[in-house]
């Protein structure tokens, strides 16, 4: 299963290994960029998991579906004069379970009074000894909601029973600022439970600013049937450009989410996610929903 990848309220590339209603196995860039080249941190709450996600047992079962399509949308509301947001998304993926997978995304998002259409592509490759490599990038329209380009790499491997990942990403905006980010994530499977923790550090240019962030999650699952989880993220952002002449600077934030992924047949199901977040400048809540079909 390729899990939901809906347009988010925070930077689409800023979370690693979000433990939600789905189980992260392959780590990569989210394909539709948001607010590219700016820095963001916790509390801005995604309306989607921010990593490309697929079934954790895919490499062990050649009978799993090789292709998937997913359609979704989301809605959110900010306090103050930041208004509302909405999103629509489409994802197509295909490949060979346990070997490789291509993921193509296109979507529209609207927030902070402006809209953007984005596209992206991500490639996953599995190697011997359960090593998974990912590479992806994207671009989109709009001066503030999408970067000029983005590019990222990720590697994931189980080490002593803990799924460990490292990643790097580069985001270049259309307004001449950029960021480099590194991340480290961990997941532990125990019975029907998955616990996850991750940290990332984004370095902004110009100015060499630093924006750290952290994510924690706990998920209960019945394999390929029901996934339900809770998560939280928190951190500090050096700046976030939201419109011409308006930038939020040096603020902290935290966010919370509740997630459900449910199959209604062996190859069909839906994903539902609720979010709440607050920063020094605003509060935001959101909901996203998507349906998927595999074959």
N, C-alpha and C positions, 0 to 999 in steps of 0.2 A: 504494500500500500504506500502510495505517495501521499503524505498528509497535507493538511491545509497550508496554504501559503498566501494569506490575505494581506492587503495593503495595511500598513501600520501607522500608529500615531507617533511613534518614535522612529529613529533612523532604522531603516530596514536591515542594516548590516550590524547592529550594535549588540545583539545578544548571542551568546554561544550556549548550545545545549539547553534550550529552554525545556524544562521538564513540565509538560502540560498533559493534555489528554492523549497525546501521541507519544511514541517512544523514539528518541533520536538515535539513528544509527549512522547516517552519513551526514557529516558537517560540511556546510558550504555557505556561500553568500546567498542571501535572499535575492531573487532576481529582479524585483521591481524596486528601484532606489527611491528613497524619500529623504529630502533635505540633504542631498549629497554634499560632501565637503565640509559640512558643519560638524560640530561636536555635540553629542548628547549623552545623557546618562540615565540613571534609574529614575523611576517614578513617572516617566512619560508614557508608560503602558502601551505595549503593542496591542493591535487588534488582530495579531496573527503570531504564530510561532516564527521566530526570525531566522531559523535555520531550515534548510531543506531537510525533510524528514522522510524516513522510510522504515520498513519493518525490520526490527533488530534480528529476526531469525531468517532473513532472506538468504543469507549465504549458506544456510544449512538445509534449505529445502528447494530443490529444483522444480517442484510442482507449483510454486507461487506464481501468480500472474506476472507477465512481463511488461504489460502496458497499463496505463491509467490516465484518466481524464478527470479534472475537477473544476467546478465552477462555484464561485462564492461571492459574498458581498459583506459589507460592514457599515456600521454607523457609530458615531461618537459625538460627544459634546464637551466643550471646554468652558470653564468659567471665565469671567471677565469679558473682554471684547474679542476673544479669539474664536467665538462662534462655534459652528458644528463641522463635522467631517463625515465623509462617506467614501466608500470604495467598492470596486467591482474587480474580479480577477478571473483568469482562465489559465489552467495549467495542463500541459500534455507531457507525458513521460513514456519512455520506452527503453527497453534494454534486455539484458539476460540476467536473471537473479543470481547473485553470488559472483558476477563477473563485471558487468558494467551497466551504467544507466545514463541516459540523456534526459534532461528536464528543461522544457521550454515554457516561459511565462510571458504573459502580457496582462496589463491591468491599468485601471484608471483610479486615481485618488484625488480627493478634494479636501483641503484643509487650509486654515489661515487665509481664507478668502481667495485661493487660487487653485487651479487644477493641473494635473499632469498625467500623461500616458507614458508608461514605461515598458520596456522589454528586457528580457534577460535569458541567459542560457547557463546551465551548470552540467558538468560532466563528472561522474563518479567511476572509479576503477578499483576493484578489489584484487588484492594480491595474496600470495601464500601467507600463512600464519595470521590470517584475519586482519590484515592491514588494508585500510580503505583510504584512497587518495581522492581529493575533490578539487576542482578548479572551475571558476565561474566569473561572470561579470555582467554588466548591464549598463543601460543608459536610458534617457527618457526626455520628454519635452518639459518645458517650464523652467524658469530661471532659478527658482528656489527649491522646488520639490524634487528635482531629479538632478543627478550629477552629469557632468560632461562625459565621464566614464568611471567605471569602478572595476576592480579586479581583485581576486582573492584566491588563496590556496589553503587547503586543510589536510591534515593527516590524522587518522584515528586508529587506535589499536588497543585491544584488551591487555592490561598489564597486571598480573597477580589478581585477576578477577575483577579489576576495575577498568571500565572502558575509558581510555584517556585520549584526549584530542589536543592538538595545537593548531593554530591558524594565524594567517596574516592577511591583511586587506589594505588596499589603497583606494581612496575615493578622491576624485578631483572635481570640484564644483565648476559651475559656469561663471562664478564671480571671483575666480582666481585664488580662492582658499582651498586647502586640501587637508587630508588627514591620513595617517598611517596607524593601523591598529594591530595589536597582537592579542591572542587569547589562549587560555588554558582551561580545559573542562574535564570533569570526572563524572562517571555514572557507575552505580553499583546495583546489580540485580540480586534480589533476595526473595525467592518464592514468587508471589504475585506483586511484589513491590519493586519500585525503582526509585532510588534517591539520586539526586544530581546536584552538582555545585560547579560554578564556573566563574572566572574572572577575566576581565579584559581591560586593556589600557589603550586609549586613543591619543595620539600626539598630533596636534593641529599646527598647520603652517599658514601664514607666517606666525611667529611668536613662540614656537616650540611649546605650546600650551599642553597641559596634561588633563585627561578626563578618565578617571578609573570607574569601573562598575562591577557589580557582583550579582549573581543570580543563584537562587536556591529553589529546589522543587521536589515534590514527592508525588508519585503516581501509583495507583492501584490498577492492575490490568488483568484481563482474561484474554489470552493470546488470540489475536485476530477476531475479537468479538467486542469487548468493552474496555475503554481506557478512561479513567477519571482521575484528575489530579489538581493540585494547587501549587502555586508558585509565587515568588516574590523577587523583585529586583530593586537595587538601591545603588546610589553612587553620586558622583559630582560631575557637572559639565562646565567646561570653561566658557563656551559660548554656543548659542544656537541662533542662526540667522532665519527669521521667519518671514521677512518681507523687505522691500527696499527701505533702507534707513532704519530698520528695527531689528535689534539683536538682544537676546537675553544672555547675560554675562554672569559667570561664576555663581552657579546655583546648585543646590542639592535636590534630590528627589527620591521617591520610592514608589513602587507599584505593586499591585496584587492581581492575581488572576485565578479563575476557576475554569476548568476545561473538561469537555466531554467529547469522546469519539466513540460512535456506536455503529456497528454493522447491522443492517437489516436483512442482509443475505450474505453468502460467502464472499461475494465480490462487489458489494455495494453498501454504502453507508453515508454518514454525515458527521460533521465536526461542528461543535458549538463552543464559543469562548466568551467569557465575561471579563472585563478589565476595569480596574480603578487605579488611578495614580494621582499623586500630588507633588508639586515642586514649590520652590520659593515664590513662583510667579503665578501658578494656576493649578486647578484641579481638573481632571478629565476622567470620563467613564466611557466605555465602549462595549459593543457586542459584535461578533462576527459569526457567520454561518456559511457552511459550504457542503456540497454533496459530491461524492466521488463514485466512479465506476471503474472497475478493473476488468481486464480480459487477457 
